Amino acid sequence: LNRLAAQVGVSASAAYRHFPGGLEELLVAVGDVGRRELAEHLAVRVGEAQGSRDPQVAARRRFHAGGRAYVEYVVAELGLFQVACRHDEGRAADADPYGVLQGCIEDLVTTGSLPRSRRRDAAAAAWAAVHGLGVLLTEGPLRRLPEDRRQDVVERTLDVVQRGL
């Protein structure tokens, strides 16, 4: 809240006055900001993923980029991420990180990397994996891992998830 209030040039306490519904309305609005930022971060990273002449390889790289981006965001913006997850009633149209992930899954299906028969719930399973990993790396027992090991764990998790889809 402090960071967001500073960005718009008001104090954190003054921010409350802009939300007639009180703290809950404010938290829903902050949640929309967090989900919007997460969706944008995912979309940028997926878009930056290194291409390949092989469409299946390119789709897998985009899937991995999205997973890495999710964990990066959780680690970098833990407080905002927590609010976004706990106060998701707002659901602003442009605040849909799950939609970005679903696009990566559809990309895997379209290129033949994932059989269409296995598409159902694939996005939810992938989401659960990266969400859980992000929480373990920030609030759980994996938070003490050195950075190089952390990256190895992220890549290993994404490999396991992709093969399991």
C-alpha positions, -999 to 999 in steps of 0.1 A, spaced: 0 0 0 28 24 9 45 18 -25 12 23 -45 2 54 -25 36 69 -31 32 62 -69 1 83 -70 14 109 -47 -7 104 -16 0 90 19 -11 55 27 -37 68 52 -51 92 26 -55 63 2 -82 48 24 -104 79 19 -106 71 -18 -124 39 -11 -159 43 4 -161 6 10 -132 8 35 -103 -15 38 -118 -44 19 -126 -23 -11 -90 -9 -10 -76 -44 -8 -96 -56 -37 -83 -27 -58 -47 -34 -47 -54 -71 -56 -64 -59 -91 -31 -40 -94 -11 -71 -83 -29 -94 -107 -25 -69 -135 12 -65 -129 16 -103 -127 -3 -108 -160 19 -81 -176 51 -97 -163 41 -131 -175 31 -118 -210 63 -99 -214 85 -129 -204 65 -153 -226 69 -128 -255 106 -126 -249 111 -164 -249 138 -174 -274 122 -188 -305 130 -219 -324 124 -233 -358 107 -262 -342 72 -250 -330 71 -276 -302 104 -264 -288 93 -228 -290 60 -236 -272 79 -254 -245 102 -224 -241 73 -200 -238 57 -223 -212 89 -224 -192 93 -186 -195 58 -181 -181 65 -204 -151 98 -186 -144 81 -153 -146 54 -163 -121 80 -173 -96 101 -142 -103 71 -120 -95 62 -138 -63 98 -134 -51 101 -98 -61 66 -86 -51 56 -109 -22 33 -84 -4 14 -74 -35 12 -110 -46 -3 -120 -13 -29 -93 -15 -37 -102 -51 -43 -138 -41 -64 -131 -11 -85 -103 -25 -94 -115 -60 -130 -103 -60 -122 -74 -83 -111 -94 -113 -103 -64 -136 -105 -76 -172 -68 -68 -178 -57 -85 -145 -57 -122 -157 -24 -140 -152 -43 -173 -154 -53 -164 -189 -17 -159 -199 -9 -194 -185 -39 -208 -204 -25 -193 -236 8 -211 -230 -11 -244 -225 -31 -238 -257 2 -231 -275 14 -265 -263 -18 -282 -276 -17 -263 -310 19 -273 -316 13 -310 -307 35 -308 -275 4 -316 -254 -23 -340 -266 -57 -322 -268 -71 -350 -246 -48 -339 -218 -56 -302 -221 -84 -302 -194 -71 -289 -161 -35 -286 -174 -35 -249 -167 -48 -254 -132 -21 -281 -125 7 -259 -139 -7 -229 -119 -7 -249 -87 29 -260 -92 43 -225 -98 22 -209 -72 32 -235 -46 68 -232 -56 67 -194 -53 52 -197 -18 78 -223 -7 106 -201 -20 93 -170 -1 76 -182 30 85 -219 33 115 -241 38 130 -233 4 134 -196 12 169 -203 24 181 -217 -8 210 -198 -25 200 -181 -57 218 -206 -80 200 -235 -63 167 -216 -64 169 -213 -102 178 -250 -105 147 -259 -85 125 -236 -106 137 -252 -139 134 -288 -125 99 -281 -113 89 -267 -147 104 -298 -164 85 -321 -142 52 -302 -147 56 -301 -184 64 -338 -187 34 -345 -164 9 -326 -184 
